[in-house]
Amino acid sequence: MSRILFRSILLDILRNFALTTTVLVAVIAFGAAIRPIIQSLLGPNELLQYVAMASIPMMQFAIPFAAAFAGTIVYQRLAVDNEVLAMSACGLSYRKVLLPAMVLGVVLFVVMAVLLDVGVPRFWTGMRQLLANDVTKLFVASVEKGESLKIGETQLYADQVRVVEGPHANGAETELLLAGVAAVEIGRDGMPTTEFTAKFATVDVHRRGGSSYLKLALVDAMGFRGGDKALIYMPSVVPEAVDLGRSFRPSPRGMNASELWALWNDPEHYLPVLESRLAFERAFAACVAWNALAEASMDGVVRFEDATSRRAYEVKNARVVPEGLVPLDVSTLLELTEFDRGIATRRTNATSAGLALIASEPGERALFELRVKASDVEDLRGIGAGGRWPGRILNLAQEGSAPHPAMTGSSKTRIAEADAYRARPLSAVGTAPAATLQSERDGLQRELEKTRADVFARCVQRVNQAFSAPLALLLGAVLAVRMRGALPLQIYMFAFIPAIACMLFISGGEQLVRSGSLGLGAVVASTGNLILLTLILYNWRLLAQH
């Protein structure tokens, strides 16, 4: 094939491809902006910026169909005008006639690979950040629809909202004044832990370094804590500031190939894995602390050290149970003694004592809270009345206990250590902590498997998506040459439907991989491209025979 003929066909395909891609990308990008528009999250300025950002990720879907359409239109015109017949009569094989489409297909594969690896992750992340940065519109839209806004671990509701633009004296860029407020703090188990209601509240919006920070303050709040069923009144409640950027955790969808490879080899620093690992380590430390305390109390004596002072406490005639400390003999009482710098200062008796684990952080000693109801206090120093025994004593560590190991080593190694520990005979008091440890261990294991599955799913999707564009282009060109008597749209239909099926197979295979079926998912995701390739070879054979 001469260079002039090759260049003419190639440029003709490129013109049709560029025009079709532009139209499809514009339509799909505006379609992606419909939902944020309906939710009142985008203004006129943000809309154009959002559509521009969405254009890059939407190209991964538009390019295969545009390529198939361009190949169909160009080669159908060449076939109808008998130019393909003339080229054949001049001794050109169908391989050479279709060479421009093959070359462009190789180029499209490279373009799709770069687009999927670099462009799509970056602009997809930008789209999410654009919606999140304007938290004012986000919250106003939520209030108008009667929905809640999640700020950190707090679900916030309000009857009315008023926006006061800044800057304000406290540095806030915008201030939201809320009326009829209800706030619910959600625990790790997804259940409410504390509920607040307030007549008024303010939400200050600060922007630093491209991120948005929210500072919530409730005025004249009534709170209810589910743990101890306590109803409390607070003149003001000021939770910690929330960085909205934390809600956009790096995920495989927003990573390039090198970042995916690094995550596959070392998932330990991935934020969801870190959070699961921290919860697992806390549960491990709690289980070890309870069982160590139960084993140390076999002789009826439990000793604690105050981690914040030089005081120590000794409880005699005590036995550790899940509810706390009880006497070894029901006919006797617990004997509690307080020491200051090793010198006994006070003593009291109690029928029982509540004991709760309040901290079990990795790298630190487990801390307990001791709750005692005692009336008669004996002063052992001989300087007067013993005074009142404190009802709650916080930050107590078991005497001689060592800090729980810090988060060192791999999660796989720590899981094996936890399994070996749970295989030991555990005390009755350790039954509940052991069950929690097993639950957190399973959660960490699932998170590790899910992370690897997400990485593999993203790789499978990108590879198959990159191959779909050149295969769709070549299928359209081969069909156009073989079906030269048919209408262009009729020919394109036979290329369009398999291309649609290819996208569905890729999406379905990706979901299967993410659910844990790695092998089956990879096969399903590749099935669409195999269908396109089979159709190309079948039509090529029919073309060669006739």
Order of alpha helices (4+ residues) and beta strands (2+ residues): alpha-alpha-alpha-alpha-alpha-alpha-alpha-alpha-beta-beta-beta-beta-beta-beta-beta-alpha-alpha-beta-beta-beta-beta-beta-beta-beta-beta-beta-beta-alpha-alpha-alpha-alpha
